[in-house]
Amino acid sequence: MAERTPRALAAVLTASALALAGCSTLGDDNGQLDDEHFGYQVSGPLLTTNAASMQGASTQAQRLSGRLYPGVFVPGPGGEMIPNTDLVKAQALPGAQRRVSYTLSDAAVFSDGTPVTCADYLLTFTAGQLPELFGAHLPLFDDTESLRCTPGAKTFTVVFKEGRGDRWRGLFDAGTVLPAHAVAKKAGMSEEELVDALHSLDPARIAPIAKVWRTGFDFAEFDPELQVSFGPYVIESFGEQGEVNLVANEHYYGDQPQVERLVVWPGSADSAQLYEHDALKVADLDEPDPEWFDVNAENNRIDLTTVHGELTEVLTFPDVGPWAEPAQRKALSRCLDPRAVAQASGELAGVEVPVAPVHVLQQDDPLYGRVIDVATPNLDVDIAAASRISGAEVRVAYPYPNARHAAMVESMRRTCEPAGITIIDVTESGKTLADLPHATLDDQGNPGYSEGNIDVLLRPVDPMKEYPAADNRAANVGALRAQEKALWEQLPSLPLATQPRTFAVHRGVANVVPYAGMNGISWNMDRWRMLAKDDIPPAPDQG
C-alpha cells in the first residue's frame, strides 16, 4: 500500500517525451498509435475550460484550464498559495473594510495579442455576484461587494462586505478568469459596452454576456474564437475522442513551456493503448493498480504513486427544493456513516482514506485538530433520528462513472436502509452541479427554478475555496469553530472523506511534482521537461 507524505507528495522527478499536436485521434493513417504524443490523461471527462461554471467546478476543469487562465495565486506543491507576480500584484489595503488592489503586468496579453485588463476580472466578479444568471459556482465571491473597472485599465480594486473577505487569495482562481474581449465580441458588444453592462448589474443587459460565459467555453460546441489564453499554453484543437491538443502560447509573458506540444486525454481514453505506445507520459488515474500496468515488468516506463490528497469529497445539497431544508439534510446525514464511506473509498483506492468531517479546513491543515471536535459528534449513525424521513428516495450522482464512487454510494445505501431511506445511484454517464435543483434568473431579473434530476452530488472540493470563512490562522480559531458549527447546522454540503488519487509519471519526464489539489498534477505543466534517453533512470529493483 502506498504511503502519503504530509500535504503534498514528495516531488517526483522523472520523465520524457516528444509532443505532437494537431492529432485528433489516437492513431496515424494506418490506425497505429503515434508514439510521439506527449500525453497527459486526467481521470474524468474534459467538458469545458470554464472552471467557474457549474459543469467546470464539478469536473475539476482546472486540471486543463489552470495553465490556460492562470490564477492570481497558484498552488504550491505543499498546498501554499504562491503570488503569480508574472501576471499580477495583489495587495490588501489598510482600513476597517477590507479592500484589495490588483495591478496587472503590462506584458500580460492573450494569445491573440489583446491585453489582459480589469474587464476580464470584472466578468468573473459579476458571475460571482449573479450566479443564478451565469450558472456560476464561485462561492468566495459571496464575500465581495464591488469592483470598479475602467475599460482598458491594468488596475482595479475589490471591496469586500463589512467583516468579510479573509479568503481573498482564493478569488480569481485558476481557470476562472476568461477573455472578456472574446465574450464581448460573441455577445455583439464592444469591450466598453460589456464593462458598462456588467457595472449595471441589470440582468436584461447582462443576459447575452452570461449566456456566452455559461456555455461558450464548453467542448460540446468547441469555439476557437473564444478559447484564447493568457497562460503558457493555448488550445490548438479539440479531438474526436475528447482530447485537447495544446501548444505553447507564443504571446505568453512568462517563460515558455519546456514541452511545446502536448495532448490532454480524458479518462475515457484507452490508457492501455496510450501506455503500450509510450504516449502516456503523465496521468491522474482512478485505479491504484490498473490492469494494463505490470509494476514488475522489466520494461515498465512509469512510476505509480497513490495518496489521499488535499481535497474533501462531499455530498452537495441543492439550494432550492426539499433538500434545501436543513432539517431534511440533517436527517439524511444521521444514516450516512462517513467512516464506512471512507473505508469503501480506501479499499478501492489502495490507500487508507481518512474521514474528513470538517467543512472549513483541509484535513492536514495545522489548525484542523483545533476544529475537528465541532464536527465529530455528527459522525455517529443515529437511525432513529434519520427515520423522521423514512420513505425518502435520494438520487445520488457523481461527475463520471467510476468504481470507487460507486462503492461509496453503495456504503451509503447499506447504512441508510435500516432507516427506511432509499439511496439510488443515478450517475449514468455523469452528473454535475447543473443537474441539482438550482435557482435561476431570467433576462428580466425574474427568479426561477430548475428542477434538476438528482438530489445530491458527490464531488471533491477545496475547503479553503468552497466556503467563505475565516483564514486558516491561529488567531482565527474561534471564528473557524463558530463557522464550522454554523455549517453543520445548515449543511450546504456534507463532508465525508479525503479524495485519494493515483498519479502515473513516465521516467523520461522531469519536474513533474504530484499535487492533489484542484489543479491536480498539471499545476506546473509548463515546467515539465523531456530527458535524453541516456538520462532516463531505470525502473526500481522489484526484487
RODO-2510 file (C-alpha; in nm, 4 decimals, decimal comma):
residues 543
     n   res          X          Y          Z
     1     m     0,0000     0,0000     0,0000
     2     a     0,1402     0,3383    -0,0986
     3     e     0,2073     0,5908     0,1736
     4     r     0,1198     0,9590     0,1765
     5     t     0,3643     1,2341     0,2646
     6     p     0,2303     1,5334     0,4604
     7     r     0,0223     1,7746     0,2496
     8     a     0,1873     1,7362    -0,0894
     9     l     0,3563     1,4359    -0,2278
    10     a     0,7284     1,4456    -0,2490
    11     a     0,8467     1,5706    -0,5843
    12     v     0,8609     1,3011    -0,8441
    13     l     1,1274     1,3958    -1,0911
    14     t     1,1051     1,1727    -1,3913
    15     a     1,0307     1,1562    -1,7415
    16     s     1,0074     1,2245    -2,1095
    17     a     0,8872     1,2858    -2,4308
    18     l     0,8077     1,4195    -2,7645
    19     a     0,4999     1,6149    -2,8454
    20     l     0,2796     1,6066    -3,1431
    21     a    -0,0189     1,8411    -3,1586
    22     g    -0,2987     1,8544    -3,4066
    23     c    -0,3721     1,4831    -3,3621
    24     s    -0,7448     1,4331    -3,3327
    25     t    -0,7306     1,0535    -3,2960
    26     l    -0,5129     0,8000    -3,1206
    27     g    -0,3808     0,6575    -3,4437
    28     d    -0,1870     0,7512    -3,7534
    29     d    -0,3117     0,6946    -4,1075
    30     n    -0,2532     0,3201    -4,0673
    31     g    -0,4546     0,3051    -3,7463
    32     q    -0,1436     0,2669    -3,5319
    33     l    -0,0801     0,4813    -3,2282
    34     d     0,1777     0,7505    -3,2816
    35     d     0,4421     0,7099    -3,0133
    36     e     0,5434     1,0754    -3,0426
    37     h     0,2467     1,2031    -2,8435
    38     f     0,3226     1,3703    -2,5155
    39     g     0,0054     1,2605    -2,3420
    40     y    -0,1367     1,3778    -2,0093
    41     q    -0,4516     1,1927    -1,9019
    42     v    -0,6989     1,3211    -1,6436
    43     s    -0,9264     1,0882    -1,4502
    44     g    -1,2588     1,2326    -1,5671
    45     p    -1,4150     1,3997    -1,8695
    46     l    -1,2956     1,7157    -2,0423
    47     l    -1,6138     1,9192    -2,0767
    48     t    -1,5131     2,2850    -2,0575
    49     t    -1,2288     2,5266    -1,9902
    50     n    -1,4529     2,7380    -1,7648
    51     a    -1,3669     2,6153    -1,4160
    52     a    -1,6155     2,8609    -1,2615
    53     s    -1,9225     2,7165    -1,4338
    54     m    -2,1255     2,4507    -1,2560
    55     q    -2,0015     2,1978    -1,5097
    56     g    -1,6371     2,3018    -1,4749
    57     a    -1,6458     2,3202    -1,0952
    58     s    -1,7852     1,9656    -1,0821
    59     t    -1,5233     1,8105    -1,3103
    60     q    -1,2051     1,9856    -1,1937
    61     a    -1,1671     2,1773    -1,5170
    62     q    -0,8646     2,3474    -1,3575
    63     r    -0,6544     2,0430    -1,4468
    64     l    -0,6734     2,1633    -1,8065
    65     s    -0,7502     2,5346    -1,7809
    66     g    -0,5121     2,6159    -1,4951
    67     r    -0,2335     2,6714    -1,7485
    68     l    -0,4633     2,8497    -1,9958
    69     y    -0,6096     3,1013    -1,7498
    70     p    -0,3648     3,1218    -1,4560
    71     g    -0,4855     3,2342    -1,1165
    72     v    -0,3783     3,5411    -0,9210
    73     f    -0,2268     3,2907    -0,6803
    74     v    -0,1033     2,9485    -0,7878
    75     p    -0,0901     2,6344    -0,5718
    76     g     0,2481     2,5254    -0,4493
    77     p     0,3432     2,1589    -0,4052
    78     g     0,2888     2,1917    -0,0301
    79     g    -0,0560     2,3484    -0,0629
    80     e     0,0693     2,7031    -0,0167
    81     m    -0,0663     2,9957    -0,2204
    82     i     0,2142     3,1479    -0,4277
    83     p     0,1613     3,5004    -0,5714
    84     n     0,1633     3,4889    -0,9524
    85     t     0,3716     3,8056    -0,9841
    86     d     0,4422     3,7444    -1,3544
    87     l     0,0740     3,8230    -1,4091
    88     v    -0,0471     4,0496    -1,1301
    89     k     0,0425     4,2048    -0,7980
    90     a    -0,2320     4,1857    -0,5358
    91     q    -0,2172     4,3843    -0,2144
    92     a    -0,4566     4,4153     0,0787
    93     l    -0,5051     4,7834     0,1641
    94     p    -0,5332     4,9239     0,5167
    95     g    -0,8731     5,0200     0,6542
    96     a    -1,1643     4,8858     0,8551
    97     q    -1,3376     4,7462     0,5448
    98     r    -1,1198     4,5054     0,3501
    99     r    -1,0042     4,6230     0,0084
   100     v    -0,7561     4,4519    -0,2241
   101     s    -0,5829     4,6286    -0,5117
   102     y    -0,4683     4,4427    -0,8224
   103     t    -0,2089     4,5635    -1,0734
   104     l    -0,1772     4,3587    -1,3906
   105     s     0,1537     4,3291    -1,5717
   106     d     0,1842     4,5499    -1,8796
   107     a     0,3242     4,2432    -2,0574
   108     a     0,0195     4,0255    -1,9826
   109     v    -0,1660     3,9606    -2,3099
   110     f    -0,3885     3,6904    -2,4552
   111     s    -0,2763     3,4516    -2,7260
   112     d    -0,4430     3,6784    -2,9848
   113     g    -0,2334     3,9743    -2,8661
   114     t    -0,5146     4,1501    -2,6749
   115     p    -0,4021     4,2917    -2,3371
   116     v    -0,5293     4,1322    -2,0183
   117     t    -0,7251     4,4072    -1,8388
   118     c    -0,9588     4,4641    -1,5472
   119     a    -1,2531     4,3759    -1,7765
   120     d    -1,1516     4,0090    -1,7590
   121     y    -1,1684     4,0192    -1,3806
   122     l    -1,4893     4,2211    -1,3757
   123     l    -1,6510     3,9451    -1,5829
   124     t    -1,5565     3,6831    -1,3240
   125     f    -1,6627     3,9139    -1,0411
   126     t    -2,0066     3,9681    -1,1954
   127     a    -2,0541     3,5938    -1,2494
   128     g    -1,9853     3,5540    -0,8786
   129     q    -2,2337     3,8302    -0,7931
   130     l    -2,5080     3,6876    -1,0170
   131     p    -2,4520     3,3093    -1,0075
   132     e    -2,8178     3,2356    -1,0877
   133     l    -2,7906     3,4294    -1,4155
   134     f    -2,4476     3,2981    -1,5157
   135     g    -2,4815     2,9420    -1,3877
   136     a    -2,1636     3,0047    -1,1892
   137     h    -2,0094     2,8344    -0,8896
   138     l    -1,7824     3,0923    -0,7235
   139     p    -1,8587     3,0652    -0,3505
   140     l    -1,5929     3,3071    -0,2243
   141     f    -1,7478     3,5941    -0,4182
   142     d    -2,0279     3,5956    -0,1630
   143     d    -1,7794     3,7969     0,0459
   144     t    -1,7366     4,0693    -0,2174
   145     e    -1,9211     4,3986    -0,2520
   146     s    -1,7868     4,5889    -0,5540
   147     l    -1,5271     4,6071    -0,8308
   148     r    -1,4917     4,9174    -1,0457
   149     c    -1,3154     4,8861    -1,3799
   150     t    -1,2145     5,1479    -1,6361
   151     p    -1,2086     4,9809    -1,9805
   152     g    -0,8527     4,9028    -2,0819
   153     a    -0,7125     4,9609    -1,7326
   154     k    -0,4468     4,7385    -1,5801
   155     t    -0,5504     4,8217    -1,2232
   156     f    -0,8654     4,7616    -1,0185
   157     t    -0,9753     4,7270    -0,6561
   158     v    -1,2129     4,4771    -0,4979
   159     v    -1,4119     4,5945    -0,1949
   160     f    -1,5480     4,3342     0,0460
   161     k    -1,8550     4,3265     0,2655
   162     e    -1,8031     4,4501     0,6196
   163     g    -1,6016     4,1988     0,8214
   164     r    -1,5648     3,9595     0,5253
   165     g    -1,3005     3,8555     0,2754
   166     d    -1,0425     3,6671     0,4819
   167     r    -1,0002     3,4162     0,1987
   168     w    -0,9457     3,6800    -0,0702
   169     r    -0,6421     3,4963    -0,2087
   170     g    -0,8806     3,2317    -0,3404
   171     l    -1,0559     3,4812    -0,5697
   172     f    -0,9761     3,4805    -0,9433
   173     d    -0,8502     3,1250    -0,9130
   174     a    -0,7045     2,9134    -1,1932
   175     g    -0,9438     2,8604    -1,4822
   176     t    -1,1966     3,1234    -1,3697
   177     v    -1,0791     3,4433    -1,5442
   178     l    -1,1897     3,4234    -1,9066
   179     p    -1,1265     3,6543    -2,2063
   180     a    -1,3803     3,9366    -2,1709
   181     h    -1,2981     4,0816    -2,5138
   182     a    -1,3795     3,7479    -2,6828
   183     v    -1,7014     3,7129    -2,4827
   184     a    -1,7985     4,0696    -2,5728
   185     k    -1,7463     4,0000    -2,9428
   186     k    -1,9635     3,6866    -2,9291
   187     a    -2,2323     3,8843    -2,7461
   188     g    -2,2253     4,1558    -3,0152
   189     m    -2,0685     4,4206    -2,7917
   190     s    -1,7541     4,6242    -2,7655
   191     e    -1,5423     4,5729    -2,4554
   192     e    -1,6544     4,9158    -2,3326
   193     e    -2,0191     4,8157    -2,3713
   194     l    -1,9520     4,4907    -2,1868
   195     v    -1,7909     4,6739    -1,8939
   196     d    -2,0792     4,9201    -1,8747
   197     a    -2,3339     4,6372    -1,8796
   198     l    -2,1505     4,4439    -1,6082
   199     h    -2,1320     4,7507    -1,3854
   200     s    -2,5080     4,7973    -1,4195
   201     l    -2,5905     4,4538    -1,2690
   202     d    -2,9000     4,4721    -1,4914
   203     p    -2,9959     4,1145    -1,5906
   204     a    -3,1523     4,2326    -1,9168
   205     r    -2,8239     4,3901    -2,0290
   206     i    -2,6027     4,1145    -1,8912
   207     a    -2,8010     3,8125    -2,0159
   208     p    -2,6269     3,7882    -2,3586
   209     i    -2,2883     3,8027    -2,1821
   210     a    -2,3911     3,5406    -1,9276
   211     k    -2,5090     3,3042    -2,1998
   212     v    -2,1719     3,3142    -2,3764
   213     w    -1,9868     3,2777    -2,0453
   214     r    -2,2030     2,9833    -1,9376
   215     t    -2,1792     2,7655    -2,2498
   216     g    -1,9293     2,9215    -2,4903
   217     f    -1,6264     2,7506    -2,3379
   218     d    -1,7804     2,4027    -2,3462
   219     f    -1,6264     2,1449    -2,5771
   220     a    -1,9690     2,0237    -2,6853
   221     e    -1,9591     2,3128    -2,9335
   222     f    -1,5892     2,3967    -2,9497
   223     d    -1,5372     2,7622    -3,0434
   224     p    -1,1718     2,8505    -3,1143
   225     e    -1,2529     3,2223    -3,1194
   226     l    -1,3379     3,2061    -2,7505
   227     q    -1,0564     2,9711    -2,6486
   228     v    -0,7830     3,2348    -2,6346
   229     s    -0,5394     3,2034    -2,3471
   230     f    -0,3168     3,4183    -2,1278
   231     g    -0,1288     3,1195    -1,9859
   232     p     0,1741     2,9278    -2,1152
   233     y    -0,0449     2,7033    -2,3320
   234     v    -0,3257     2,7650    -2,5774
   235     i    -0,5695     2,5154    -2,7297
   236     e    -0,4875     2,4312    -3,0902
   237     s    -0,7747     2,1876    -3,1454
   238     f    -1,0291     1,9560    -2,9856
   239     g    -1,0223     1,5939    -3,1000
   240     e    -1,2856     1,3391    -3,1895
   241     q    -1,2109     1,1261    -2,8832
   242     g    -1,2471     1,4149    -2,6396
   243     e    -0,8778     1,5027    -2,6277
   244     v    -0,7472     1,8591    -2,6202
   245     n    -0,4359     1,9488    -2,8190
   246     l    -0,2252     2,2194    -2,6560
   247     v     0,0594     2,4234    -2,7991
   248     a     0,2880     2,6803    -2,6425
   249     n     0,1376     3,0300    -2,6352
   250     e     0,3839     3,2459    -2,8268
   251     h     0,2390     3,5579    -2,6633
   252     y     0,2956     3,4298    -2,3108
   253     y     0,4647     3,6918    -2,0935
   254     g     0,6492     3,4368    -1,8741
   255     d     0,8961     3,1604    -1,9527
   256     q     0,7950     2,9438    -2,2462
   257     p     0,6884     2,5841    -2,1715
   258     q     0,9561     2,3160    -2,1781
   259     v     0,7275     2,0847    -2,3784
   260     e     0,5950     2,2782    -2,6761
   261     r     0,3087     2,0452    -2,7681
   262     l     0,1057     1,8009    -2,5653
   263     v    -0,2279     1,6233    -2,5700
   264     v    -0,4625     1,6187    -2,2712
   265     w    -0,6701     1,2993    -2,2757
   266     p    -0,9985     1,2425    -2,0905
   267     g    -1,0323     0,9498    -1,8530
   268     s    -1,2420     0,7668    -2,1121
   269     a    -0,9411     0,7310    -2,3453
   270     d    -0,7797     0,3873    -2,3566
   271     s    -0,4946     0,4121    -2,1052
   272     a    -0,3627     0,0706    -2,2053
   273     q    -0,3177     0,1756    -2,5672
   274     l    -0,1607     0,5043    -2,4668
   275     y     0,0838     0,3225    -2,2416
   276     e     0,1589     0,0469    -2,4922
   277     h     0,2703     0,3024    -2,7479
   278     d     0,4581     0,5197    -2,4983
   279     a     0,2056     0,8005    -2,5397
   280     l     0,1144     0,8151    -2,1701
   281     k     0,3643     1,0430    -2,0010
   282     v     0,1662     1,1776    -1,7028
   283     a    -0,1710     1,0637    -1,5714
   284     d    -0,4203     1,1153    -1,2920
   285     l    -0,5799     0,7721    -1,2538
   286     d    -0,8722     0,6231    -1,0634
   287     e    -0,7135     0,2798    -1,0174
   288     p    -0,4082     0,2312    -0,7926
   289     d    -0,3216    -0,0936    -0,9714
   290     p    -0,4511    -0,0674    -1,3295
   291     e    -0,4826    -0,3926    -1,5222
   292     w    -0,2758    -0,2597    -1,8113
   293     f     0,0315    -0,1915    -1,5957
   294     d     0,2691    -0,4572    -1,4618
   295     v     0,4824    -0,2992    -1,1934
   296     n     0,7258    -0,5923    -1,2120
   297     a     0,7755    -0,5830    -1,5892
   298     e     1,1368    -0,5235    -1,6930
   299     n     1,0377    -0,2617    -1,9467
   300     n     0,7806    -0,0675    -1,7467
   301     r     0,8280     0,3017    -1,8066
   302     i     0,6243     0,4716    -1,5349
   303     d     0,6079     0,5107    -1,1593
   304     l     0,2748     0,4967    -0,9762
   305     t     0,2046     0,6891    -0,6547
   306     t    -0,1247     0,6654    -0,4631
   307     v    -0,2145     0,9160    -0,1906
   308     h    -0,5070     1,0615    -0,0071
   309     g    -0,4855     1,4225    -0,1026
   310     e    -0,5783     1,7844    -0,0438
   311     l    -0,9470     1,7743    -0,1336
   312     t    -1,2521     1,6658     0,0640
   313     e    -1,5208     1,4574    -0,1011
   314     v    -1,8605     1,5904    -0,0018
   315     l    -2,2278     1,5424    -0,0746
   316     t    -2,3503     1,8773    -0,2067
   317     f    -2,7168     1,9584    -0,1470
   318     p    -2,9250     2,1872    -0,3719
   319     d    -3,0087     2,5420    -0,2646
   320     v    -3,3764     2,5044    -0,3588
   321     g    -3,6369     2,2296    -0,3226
   322     p    -3,6949     1,9783    -0,0405
   323     w    -3,3239     1,9103     0,0154
   324     a    -3,2610     2,2802     0,0701
   325     e    -3,4220     2,2384     0,4127
   326     p    -3,1577     2,1939     0,6868
   327     a    -3,3847     1,9543     0,8783
   328     q    -3,4075     1,7220     0,5754
   329     r    -3,0327     1,7357     0,5212
   330     k    -2,9621     1,6712     0,8873
   331     a    -3,1921     1,3698     0,8982
   332     l    -3,0207     1,2168     0,5944
   333     s    -2,6792     1,2812     0,7472
   334     r    -2,7733     1,0700     1,0504
   335     c    -2,7903     0,7488     0,8485
   336     l    -2,4779     0,8168     0,6440
   337     d    -2,1637     0,6727     0,8031
   338     p    -1,8578     0,8755     0,6923
   339     r    -1,6248     0,6164     0,8448
   340     a    -1,7768     0,3400     0,6312
   341     v    -1,7744     0,5663     0,3250
   342     a    -1,4049     0,6431     0,3792
   343     q    -1,3286     0,2728     0,4220
   344     a    -1,5106     0,1879     0,0973
   345     s    -1,3172     0,4606    -0,0820
   346     g    -0,9850     0,3426     0,0573
   347     e    -1,0435    -0,0211    -0,0354
   348     l    -1,0823     0,0764    -0,3999
   349     a    -0,8011     0,3342    -0,3883
   350     g    -0,5449     0,1036    -0,2279
   351     v    -0,4577     0,3579     0,0416
   352     e    -0,6016     0,4407     0,3803
   353     v    -0,8500     0,7254     0,3402
   354     p    -0,9189     0,9408     0,6467
   355     v    -1,2621     1,0648     0,7425
   356     a    -1,2724     1,4428     0,6887
   357     p    -1,5809     1,5873     0,8597
   358     v    -1,4624     1,9498     0,8763
   359     h    -1,6044     2,1971     0,6243
   360     v    -1,3704     2,4937     0,6647
   361     l    -1,0219     2,3377     0,6635
   362     q    -0,8292     2,0768     0,4709
   363     q    -0,7712     1,7559     0,6619
   364     d    -0,3958     1,8156     0,7005
   365     d    -0,4146     2,1829     0,7966
   366     p    -0,2231     2,2505     1,1242
   367     l    -0,5414     2,4003     1,2738
   368     y    -0,7592     2,1011     1,1847
   369     g    -0,7115     1,9408     1,5252
   370     r    -0,8440     2,2539     1,6955
   371     v    -1,1692     2,2490     1,4976
   372     i    -1,2486     1,8814     1,4427
   373     d    -1,4232     1,8360     1,7796
   374     v    -1,7006     2,0625     1,6489
   375     a    -1,7664     1,8123     1,3691
   376     t    -1,7039     1,4705     1,5284
   377     p    -2,0372     1,4496     1,7177
   378     n    -2,2017     1,4284     1,3744
   379     l    -2,0096     1,1183     1,2660
   380     d    -2,2085     0,8562     1,4529
   381     v    -2,5057     0,6959     1,2831
   382     d    -2,8428     0,7607     1,4512
   383     i    -3,1112     0,5536     1,2792
   384     a    -3,3882     0,6920     1,4994
   385     a    -3,3024     1,0499     1,4012
   386     a    -3,2763     0,9533     1,0343
   387     s    -3,6113     0,7729     1,0438
   388     r    -3,8003     1,1015     1,0532
   389     i    -3,7624     1,1000     0,6711
   390     s    -3,8375     0,7275     0,6365
   391     g    -3,9710     0,6550     0,2893
   392     a    -3,7477     0,9137     0,1230
   393     e    -3,5691     0,8275    -0,2005
   394     v    -3,2390     1,0063    -0,2511
   395     r    -3,0903     1,0244    -0,6011
   396     v    -2,7123     1,0418    -0,5660
   397     a    -2,4697     1,1000    -0,8534
   398     y    -2,1073     1,1926    -0,9238
   399     p    -1,9337     1,3595    -1,2203
   400     y    -1,8329     1,0454    -1,4122
   401     p    -1,8746     0,6686    -1,3690
   402     n    -1,6063     0,5020    -1,1584
   403     a    -1,5900     0,2063    -0,9233
   404     r    -1,4651     0,3958    -0,6180
   405     h    -1,7515     0,6435    -0,6113
   406     a    -1,9957     0,3610    -0,6790
   407     a    -1,8615     0,1794    -0,3720
   408     m    -1,9007     0,4952    -0,1623
   409     v    -2,2649     0,5305    -0,2660
   410     e    -2,3266     0,1602    -0,2019
   411     s    -2,1959     0,2140     0,1516
   412     m    -2,4477     0,4961     0,1950
   413     r    -2,7267     0,2717     0,0675
   414     r    -2,6462    -0,0004     0,3191
   415     t    -2,6353     0,2261     0,6245
   416     c    -2,9499     0,4209     0,5326
   417     e    -3,1636     0,1180     0,4506
   418     p    -3,2492     0,0448     0,8183
   419     a    -3,3913     0,3981     0,8464
   420     g    -3,6277     0,3348     0,5559
   421     i    -3,4291     0,5709     0,3307
   422     t    -3,3516     0,4517    -0,0220
   423     i    -3,0247     0,5698    -0,1765
   424     i    -3,0233     0,5363    -0,5564
   425     d    -2,7130     0,5800    -0,7733
   426     v    -2,8295     0,7754    -1,0807
   427     t    -2,4872     0,8717    -1,2162
   428     e    -2,5269     0,7045    -1,5577
   429     s    -2,2744     0,8855    -1,7822
   430     g    -2,2060     1,1520    -1,5185
   431     k    -2,3763     1,4452    -1,3476
   432     t    -2,2698     1,7953    -1,2384
   433     l    -2,3938     2,0762    -1,0161
   434     a    -2,6154     2,1817    -1,3066
   435     d    -2,8153     1,8599    -1,2535
   436     l    -2,9112     1,9581    -0,8991
   437     p    -3,2218     2,1699    -0,8478
   438     h    -3,0960     2,5277    -0,8526
   439     a    -3,2125     2,8854    -0,8568
   440     t    -3,2123     3,0705    -1,1882
   441     l    -3,2554     3,4294    -1,3019
   442     d    -3,4007     3,5232    -1,6386
   443     d    -3,3003     3,8207    -1,8507
   444     q    -3,5680     4,0345    -1,6852
   445     g    -3,4362     3,9611    -1,3377
   446     n    -3,7204     3,7248    -1,2501
   447     p    -3,6167     3,4427    -1,0170
   448     g    -3,6824     3,0895    -1,1368
   449     y    -3,6105     2,7295    -1,0537
   450     s    -3,4509     2,4363    -1,2350
   451     e    -3,5887     2,1082    -1,1012
   452     g    -3,2765     1,9064    -1,1798
   453     n    -3,2623     1,5278    -1,1987
   454     i    -3,0557     1,4422    -0,8905
   455     d    -3,0891     1,5195    -0,5193
   456     v    -2,7251     1,5319    -0,4075
   457     l    -2,3898     1,5340    -0,5864
   458     l    -2,0793     1,3516    -0,4617
   459     r    -1,7766     1,5577    -0,5623
   460     p    -1,4365     1,6841    -0,4403
   461     v    -1,3995     2,0378    -0,3039
   462     d    -1,1195     2,2512    -0,1659
   463     p    -1,2456     2,3558     0,1790
   464     m    -1,0475     2,6807     0,1595
   465     k    -1,2350     2,7863    -0,1552
   466     e    -1,5742     2,6249    -0,1141
   467     y    -1,6858     2,8108     0,1991
   468     p    -1,6473     3,1849     0,2704
   469     a    -1,4938     3,1763     0,6169
   470     a    -1,2039     3,2985     0,8273
   471     d    -0,8499     3,2445     0,7063
   472     n    -0,6562     2,9488     0,8448
   473     r    -0,4548     3,1420     1,1029
   474     a    -0,4212     3,0588     1,4717
   475     a    -0,5741     3,3939     1,5635
   476     n    -0,8944     3,2902     1,3824
   477     v    -0,9565     2,9584     1,5586
   478     g    -1,2590     3,0937     1,7468
   479     a    -1,4175     3,2208     1,4255
   480     l    -1,3394     2,8956     1,2414
   481     r    -1,5039     2,6921     1,5163
   482     a    -1,8150     2,9112     1,5078
   483     q    -1,8313     2,8899     1,1291
   484     e    -1,7903     2,5124     1,1365
   485     k    -2,0769     2,4863     1,3838
   486     a    -2,2974     2,7045     1,1610
   487     l    -2,2143     2,4949     0,8538
   488     w    -2,3139     2,1765     1,0353
   489     e    -2,6442     2,3425     1,1214
   490     q    -2,7120     2,4443     0,7608
   491     l    -2,5278     2,1559     0,5823
   492     p    -2,4851     2,3081     0,2341
   493     s    -2,2557     2,0079     0,1846
   494     l    -2,1875     1,7019     0,3956
   495     p    -1,8087     1,6417     0,4221
   496     l    -1,7140     1,2749     0,4145
   497     a    -1,3503     1,1847     0,3458
   498     t    -1,0359     1,2989     0,1683
   499     q    -1,0066     1,2297    -0,2043
   500     p    -0,7438     0,9663    -0,2882
   501     r    -0,5513     0,9988    -0,6130
   502     t    -0,3146     0,7799    -0,8132
   503     f    -0,0529     0,9511    -1,0281
   504     a     0,1429     0,7912    -1,3096
   505     v     0,4656     0,9588    -1,4220
   506     h     0,6911     0,8450    -1,7050
   507     r     1,0564     0,8154    -1,6069
   508     g     1,1540     1,0194    -1,9096
   509     v     0,9814     1,3378    -1,7880
   510     a     1,1458     1,5638    -1,5317
   511     n     0,9953     1,8243    -1,2985
   512     v     0,6611     1,6501    -1,2522
   513     v     0,5508     1,7263    -0,8965
   514     p     0,2310     1,5438    -0,7947
   515     y    -0,0254     1,7701    -0,6342
   516     a    -0,3686     1,6541    -0,5207
   517     g    -0,5485     1,9903    -0,5087
   518     m    -0,8000     2,1212    -0,7628
   519     n    -0,5317     2,1893    -1,0266
   520     g    -0,4028     1,8351    -0,9964
   521     i    -0,0642     1,7183    -1,1132
   522     s    -0,0767     1,9638    -1,4057
   523     w    -0,0287     2,2644    -1,1746
   524     n     0,3239     2,3156    -1,3201
   525     m     0,2670     2,1535    -1,6587
   526     d     0,4733     2,4213    -1,8344
   527     r     0,7816     2,3163    -1,6309
   528     w     0,7666     1,9502    -1,7345
   529     r     1,0836     1,8642    -1,9264
   530     m     1,1901     1,5803    -2,1523
   531     l     1,5022     1,3872    -2,0615
   532     a     1,7514     1,2496    -2,3077
   533     k     1,7317     0,8714    -2,3363
   534     d     2,0665     0,8262    -2,1648
   535     d     1,9426     1,0288    -1,8683
   536     i     1,6253     0,8289    -1,8032
   537     p     1,6589     0,6427    -1,4721
   538     p     1,5995     0,2673    -1,4747
   539     a     1,2976     0,1040    -1,3184
   540     p     1,3363     0,0382    -0,9456
   541     d     1,4558    -0,3083    -0,8499
   542     q     1,1419    -0,5065    -0,7707
   543     g     1,3342    -0,7928    -0,6191
***
